[in-house]
Amino acid sequence: MSNRYPNIVYIMADDMGYGDVGCYGATKIPTPNMDKLAGEGIRFTDAHSSSAVCTPSRYSVLTGRYCWRTSRKSGVGGGFSLPLIDPARMTVASMLRSKGYATAAVGKWHVGLEWQPKDGERIEWENWADEGHVDYTKPVIGGPNDLGFDYSFCIAGSLDMPPYCFIENGKTVGIPSEEKNPYNAQQKKGFMTSGWKDEEVDVNFAQKAVEFMENCDPDKPFFLYLTPSAPHRPCVAPDFLKGKSHAGPRGDMVCLVDWVVGQITETLERLDIVDNTLIIITSDNGARPSDVDGNTYGHKSCGDLRGYKADIWDGGHREPFIVRWPEKITSGFVSGNTICLADFMATCAEIVDAKLLHNSAEDSFSFLPALLGENDKPTRDSIIHHSVDGMFSIRKGSWKLIEALGSGGFSQPRRIDPKPGEPKGQLYHMDDDLQESENLWDKKPEIVEELTRLLDKQKTQGRSRDKYTL
């Protein structure tokens, strides 16, 4: 057994739901690479993103902190939104780099960048479009390379928003000077670089990730944060994957995620570094219920859960979460331990014996004991969920409290004003009611009071992890 720190590969898809992967019940989308990893490691059934949408979820993964503690209380950023992560804040990358890791971010970034304006120009940074004010010849500030990553090859936001260009180590690869053409489903107006093709984006990401691993010093561990743009809209698959699924264009994009996973695992095998590489496969939030044309093809993207992307119900934030680490993890295990994507930070810190100070990873708890099978103790006492419009819920054990009525997201009804005498919020017993169909708010007032008090406490105290140093 090696005494060297493990390589760490974190692959996070964009909008891949709990029901999109074969080992989680999907029958219309082949995902052999992810299913194989699950059989060789651990598959978690109660893993959650901290938010039901991407920007806040990604912030939590990288920092170990709930995003609603920042200025972003709802919604997501655009391709021109300012950096959300304070450069003085510890990230997973900066922490691992301090322990000798080579670090790389490849894929969708979407936690903000500072683009430079043309001389004398003014930019409304939260706008989705450029309007010709950005000077793409100048460096992009506040991105991965300023937050602990040695190497980065990214797009600014989702594949439905400008600018349509790659950014490598803080500089655009080419100049976005042509209007996007063609506009695929639901893409926003903006500029692209010459020759840009949506269907090649994740293929390029896979190639850059492979090159990073191949070029790493074999005597030095590496951390790869790989975030494909699939299966998020516009759902334009490369030719070699079109029709691969029986769930339409979006299903083909889940196949693309699986293909990316295959490219990474094949490289690990070729480099003979499988045994001491910890690889995690997950998603940033729940899935859309259908393709952009409204067809489901009989596929349930979020399985039997209630709700979808953006919603406070579990379909919005319960994620597939697969971990393989042959040197340490027993194969073929299924864990019901409740974990959060924000827990990645504390888990990595425990693996490499790094210190998490009071002002870092405030909402992160290590799930390393769950990986190693050391005990059955829950990873965390509670977990807070957050919807796209800022609705809160808190989960403690089997109980889940939602502080308002409605989905808080895209599903109808989004918000319900309670009538006199009606429940003001929602309470569900998740072990007995995974579909969140029976609201027990009025029947369990003592549970409502307990969880409301706990939620308020964690909102106001600025952290859920105790004041200690790992």
C-alpha positions in Angstrom: 0.0 0.0 0.0 1.4 3.4 -1.0 2.1 6.1 1.5 1.7 8.7 -1.2 -1.3 10.9 -1.2 -3.9 9.7 -3.7 -4.6 11.4 -7.0 -8.1 13.0 -6.9 -10.4 13.2 -9.9 -13.7 15.0 -9.3 -16.1 14.8 -12.3 -19.2 16.8 -12.0 -21.8 16.8 -14.8 -24.1 19.7 -15.5 -27.8 18.9 -14.8 -27.4 15.1 -14.6 -30.3 13.8 -12.5 -30.6 11.1 -9.9 -32.4 8.9 -12.5 -30.1 9.5 -15.4 -27.5 6.8 -14.7 -28.0 3.0 -15.1 -26.9 2.0 -11.7 -29.5 4.4 -10.3 -32.3 2.9 -12.4 -32.0 4.4 -15.9 -33.0 1.9 -18.6 -33.1 4.1 -21.7 -29.6 5.6 -21.3 -26.5 3.4 -21.4 -23.9 4.5 -18.9 -21.4 1.5 -18.8 -18.5 3.5 -17.5 -20.3 5.1 -14.6 -22.0 1.7 -13.8 -18.6 0.0 -13.8 -17.1 2.5 -11.4 -20.1 2.0 -9.1 -19.5 -1.7 -9.1 -15.8 -1.2 -8.2 -16.5 1.3 -5.5 -19.3 3.0 -3.6 -22.6 4.3 -4.8 -24.3 6.8 -2.5 -28.1 7.0 -2.5 -28.5 10.1 -0.3 -26.0 12.6 -1.7 -27.1 16.2 -2.2 -25.9 19.4 -3.9 -26.2 22.4 -1.6 -28.3 24.2 -4.2 -30.8 23.1 -6.9 -28.9 25.2 -9.5 -25.3 25.4 -10.7 -23.5 28.5 -9.7 -24.2 28.2 -5.9 -23.7 24.4 -6.0 -20.3 24.8 -7.6 -19.3 27.5 -5.1 -20.0 25.0 -2.3 -18.0 22.2 -3.9 -14.9 24.5 -4.3 -15.1 26.2 -0.9 -17.0 23.9 1.4 -19.4 26.7 2.2 -23.1 27.3 1.5 -23.4 29.9 -1.3 -26.3 31.7 0.3 -23.8 33.0 2.8 -22.4 35.2 0.0 -24.0 38.0 -1.9 -25.8 35.5 -4.2 -29.0 34.7 -2.4 -30.8 33.2 -5.4 -30.5 32.5 -9.1 -27.3 31.8 -11.1 -24.5 33.9 -12.6 -24.0 34.6 -16.3 -20.9 34.3 -18.4 -20.0 37.9 -17.4 -20.8 37.8 -13.7 -18.1 38.9 -11.4 -16.1 36.3 -9.4 -18.0 34.9 -6.5 -15.1 33.3 -4.6 -13.0 35.7 -2.6 -9.3 35.2 -3.6 -8.4 35.1 0.1 -10.7 32.1 0.7 -9.3 28.6 0.9 -10.5 26.4 -1.9 -10.1 22.6 -2.4 -7.5 23.4 -5.1 -5.4 25.8 -2.9 -5.5 23.5 0.0 -4.4 20.5 -2.1 -1.7 22.5 -3.8 -0.3 23.4 -0.4 0.1 19.7 0.2 2.1 19.3 -3.0 -0.6 18.5 -5.6 -0.6 19.6 -9.2 -4.1 21.0 -9.8 -6.2 21.6 -12.9 -9.8 22.9 -13.6 -11.2 21.7 -16.9 -14.8 22.3 -18.0 -17.6 24.6 -17.1 -16.6 27.2 -14.5 -19.7 29.4 -13.8 -18.7 31.0 -10.5 -17.7 34.3 -12.0 -14.8 35.9 -13.9 -13.7 39.5 -14.2 -13.5 40.4 -17.8 -11.7 43.6 -18.8 -13.7 46.4 -20.5 -12.5 48.3 -23.5 -11.0 51.7 -22.6 -13.7 54.0 -21.5 -16.4 51.4 -21.6 -18.8 50.5 -18.8 -20.1 46.9 -18.3 -23.2 45.9 -16.5 -21.6 42.7 -15.3 -24.8 40.8 -14.5 -26.0 41.1 -18.1 -26.0 37.9 -20.1 -24.7 39.6 -23.3 -21.4 41.4 -24.1 -22.8 44.2 -26.2 -19.3 44.7 -27.6 -17.8 46.2 -24.4 -15.3 43.4 -23.4 -11.7 43.5 -24.5 -10.9 39.9 -25.1 -7.2 40.6 -25.6 -6.8 41.3 -21.9 -6.4 38.7 -19.2 -9.5 37.3 -17.4 -9.2 37.8 -13.6 -10.5 35.9 -10.6 -10.8 32.5 -12.3 -9.4 29.1 -11.5 -5.7 30.2 -11.7 -6.3 32.8 -9.0 -8.0 30.2 -6.7 -5.4 27.4 -6.4 -5.4 25.8 -9.9 -2.1 25.5 -11.7 -3.8 24.9 -15.0 -7.3 25.7 -16.4 -9.2 25.2 -19.6 -12.8 26.3 -19.2 -15.9 28.0 -20.5 -17.2 30.9 -18.4 -20.7 29.6 -17.8 -23.2 27.2 -19.2 -23.2 26.2 -22.9 -26.3 28.3 -23.4 -24.7 31.6 -22.6 -22.0 33.8 -24.1 -19.1 34.2 -24.5 -18.8 31.1 -26.7 -15.1 30.5 -26.3 -12.5 28.5 -24.3 -10.4 30.3 -21.7 -7.0 28.7 -21.0 -5.0 29.9 -18.0 -6.9 33.3 -17.9 -6.8 34.1 -21.6 -9.3 33.4 -24.3 -8.4 30.8 -27.0 -9.0 33.1 -29.9 -11.1 36.2 -29.9 -14.9 36.0 -29.7 -15.7 38.3 -32.6 -18.4 36.6 -34.6 -22.0 36.4 -33.6 -22.9 32.8 -32.5 -23.9 30.7 -35.4 -25.9 28.6 -35.3 -28.0 29.3 -32.2 -28.9 26.0 -30.9 -31.9 25.4 -28.5 -32.3 28.1 -25.9 -28.9 29.7 -26.4 -28.5 33.4 -25.6 -27.3 35.9 -28.0 -23.5 36.6 -28.0 -20.2 36.3 -29.7 -18.2 33.1 -30.4 -14.6 32.4 -31.6 -14.2 31.4 -35.2 -15.0 27.8 -35.9 -16.8 27.2 -32.5 -18.9 24.1 -32.4 -21.1 23.2 -29.4 -20.8 19.5 -30.0 -17.0 19.6 -29.6 -16.9 21.3 -26.3 -16.9 18.3 -24.0 -14.7 16.3 -26.4 -12.1 19.1 -26.0 -12.5 19.1 -22.2 -11.8 15.3 -22.2 -8.7 15.8 -24.3 -7.3 18.5 -22.1 -8.0 16.5 -19.0 -6.2 13.5 -20.4 -3.2 15.7 -21.4 -3.0 17.1 -17.9 -2.8 13.7 -16.4 -0.3 12.5 -18.9 2.0 15.5 -18.3 1.9 15.3 -14.5 5.0 14.4 -12.6 4.5 10.7 -11.7 6.1 11.4 -8.3 3.6 14.1 -7.5 -0.1 13.6 -6.8 -2.6 15.6 -8.9 -6.1 17.0 -8.4 -8.3 17.2 -11.5 -11.6 19.1 -11.3 -13.4 18.1 -14.5 -16.8 19.6 -15.1 -18.4 18.7 -18.5 -21.1 21.0 -20.0 -23.4 18.0 -20.6 -26.2 17.2 -20.3 -27.3 20.8 -19.9 -29.0 22.4 -22.9 -28.6 22.9 -25.8 -28.1 19.1 -26.0 -26.1 18.9 -29.2 -24.2 15.6 -29.1 -21.2 14.8 -31.2 -21.9 12.6 -34.2 -20.5 9.5 -32.7 -23.1 9.6 -29.9 -26.2 10.7 -31.7 -28.9 8.2 -31.2 -26.8 6.3 -28.6 -29.7 6.5 -26.0 -33.4 5.9 -26.2 -34.1 9.2 -24.4 -33.6 11.7 -27.2 -30.9 14.4 -27.6 -30.7 15.0 -23.8 -30.2 11.2 -23.2 -27.4 11.3 -25.8 -25.7 14.0 -23.7 -25.8 11.8 -20.6 -24.0 9.3 -22.8 -21.5 12.0 -23.5 -20.8 12.4 -19.8 -20.3 8.6 -19.6 -17.9 8.8 -22.6 -15.9 11.5 -20.8 -15.8 9.3 -17.7 -14.5 6.5 -19.9 -11.7 8.7 -21.4 -10.5 9.4 -17.8 -10.7 5.9 -16.5 -8.9 4.5 -19.6 -6.1 7.0 -19.1 -5.8 6.1 -15.4 -5.4 2.4 -16.5 -2.9 3.2 -19.2 -0.8 5.3 -16.8 -1.1 2.5 -14.2 -2.3 4.8 -11.5 -5.8 3.3 -10.9 -5.2 1.9 -7.4 -4.2 5.1 -5.7 -6.6 7.4 -7.5 -9.8 8.6 -5.8 -12.4 9.3 -8.5 -15.8 10.8 -7.8 -18.6 11.1 -10.3 -21.6 13.4 -9.5 -23.7 16.3 -10.8 -24.2 19.9 -9.8 -28.0 19.8 -9.3 -31.1 18.0 -10.4 -32.1 17.4 -14.0 -34.7 19.0 -16.3 -37.7 16.7 -16.7 -37.5 16.6 -20.5 -35.7 17.6 -23.7 -36.0 21.2 -24.8 -38.9 20.1 -27.0 -40.8 18.8 -23.9 -40.4 15.1 -24.7 -39.4 12.7 -21.9 -39.2 9.5 -24.1 -40.5 7.6 -21.1 -37.3 8.4 -19.2 -37.5 9.7 -15.6 -34.4 12.0 -15.3 -34.8 12.4 -11.5 -36.1 8.9 -10.9 -39.0 8.6 -8.6 -38.1 11.8 -6.7 -40.5 14.8 -6.6 -39.3 17.9 -8.5 -36.5 18.7 -10.8 -33.7 21.2 -11.3 -34.2 24.4 -9.4 -36.8 22.9 -7.0 -36.5 22.5 -3.2 -37.9 19.0 -3.5 -35.3 16.2 -3.7 -35.4 16.0 -7.4 -33.7 19.4 -7.4 -30.7 18.4 -5.3 -30.4 14.7 -4.7 -27.5 13.6 -6.9 -25.9 10.4 -8.3 -22.6 10.1 -6.4 -20.1 7.4 -7.2 -16.7 6.9 -5.6 -13.9 4.5 -6.5 -10.5 4.2 -4.8 -9.3 0.6 -5.2 -6.5 0.9 -2.6 -8.9 2.0 0.1 -12.5 1.2 -0.8 -14.4 -2.0 -0.8 -16.1 -2.6 -4.2 -19.8 -2.9 -4.9 -21.0 -1.1 -1.7 -24.1 1.0 -1.5 -24.2 3.7 1.1 -27.3 5.5 2.5 -25.2 8.0 4.4 -26.5 11.6 3.9 -23.8 13.7 2.4 -23.5 17.1 0.7 -21.2 18.1 -2.3 -19.9 20.7 0.1 -18.3 17.9 2.1 -15.7 17.3 -0.6 -13.5 20.0 1.0 -13.4 18.5 4.5 -13.0 15.0 3.0 -9.9 15.9 1.0 -8.5 17.8 4.0 -8.8 14.6 6.1 -7.2 12.5 3.4 -4.1 14.7 3.2 -4.1 15.8 6.8 -4.6 19.5 6.0 -5.9 22.0 8.5 -9.3 23.7 8.0 -9.3 26.9 9.9 -12.3 28.6 11.4 -12.8 30.9 8.3 -12.8 28.1 5.8 -15.1 25.2 4.8 -17.7 26.4 7.2 -20.3 23.9 6.0 -18.1 20.9 5.1 -18.0 17.6 6.9 -15.7 14.7 6.0 -17.3 11.6 4.6 -14.0 9.7 4.6 -15.1 7.3 7.3 -18.1 6.4 5.1 -15.8 5.7 2.2 -13.5 3.5 4.3 -16.3 1.7 6.1 -14.9 2.6 9.5 -18.3 3.2 11.1 -21.9 3.8 10.4 -22.0 7.2 12.1 -23.8 9.8 10.0 -21.4 12.2 8.2 -23.4 15.3 9.3 -26.1 16.1 11.8 -28.1 18.1 9.2 -28.0 19.5 5.7 -29.5 22.7 4.3 -31.0 22.8 0.8 -31.6 25.9 -1.3 -33.8 26.4 -4.4 -33.3 28.8 -7.3 -35.5 31.5 -5.9 -34.0 31.3 -2.4 -36.4 28.9 -0.6 -34.7 27.0 2.3 -35.2 23.5 3.6 -33.3 21.5 6.2 -32.9 17.8 6.5 -32.1 16.1 9.9 -32.2 12.4 10.0 -35.4 11.2 8.2 -37.2 14.6 8.6 -37.1 17.3 5.9 -38.6 20.7 6.6 -39.3 23.3 3.9 -39.9 26.7 5.2 -42.5 27.7 2.6 -45.1 26.2 0.3 -44.4 25.4 -3.4 -41.4 24.2 -5.3 -39.3 27.4 -4.9 -38.1 26.6 -8.4 -39.3 25.8 -11.9 -42.1 23.3 -11.1 -45.6 24.6 -10.5 -46.8 25.8 -8.1 -43.6 27.8 -7.5 -44.9 29.7 -4.4 -48.2 29.3 -2.5 -49.4 31.8 0.0 -51.0 29.8 2.8 -54.6 30.5 3.7 -55.7 31.0 7.3 -55.5 27.7 9.1 -53.3 26.0 6.5 -49.7 24.9 7.0 -47.1 27.6 6.4 -44.5 25.2 5.2 -43.8 21.6 4.4 -42.6 18.7 6.5 -41.9 15.2 5.1 -40.6 12.0 6.6 -38.2 10.9 3.8 -37.8 7.3 4.9 -41.5 6.7 4.5 -42.3 9.3 1.9 -39.5 9.7 -0.7 -41.9 11.4 -3.1 -42.7 14.2 -0.5 -46.4 13.6 -0.9 -47.8 13.8 2.6 -47.2 17.2 4.3 -47.0 16.5 8.1 -46.5 20.1 9.1 -49.6 20.3 11.2 -49.3 16.8 12.6 -45.8 17.2 13.9 -45.5 20.7 15.4 -42.6 19.6 17.7 -40.5 18.6 14.7 -41.4 21.8 12.9 -40.3 23.8 15.9 -37.0 21.9 16.3 -36.0 22.1 12.6 -37.1 25.7 12.3 -34.9 26.6 15.3 -32.0 24.6 13.8 -32.3 26.2 10.4 -32.4 29.7 11.9 -29.4 29.0 14.0 -27.3 27.8 11.1 -28.4 30.8 9.0 -27.3 33.3 11.6 -24.2 31.7 13.1 -22.4 31.7 9.7 -21.4 28.1 9.8 -22.7 24.6 10.4 -19.3 23.0 11.1 -18.2 23.6 14.7 -15.4 26.0 15.5 -12.4 23.6 15.3 -9.4 22.9 13.2 -9.0 19.6 11.6 
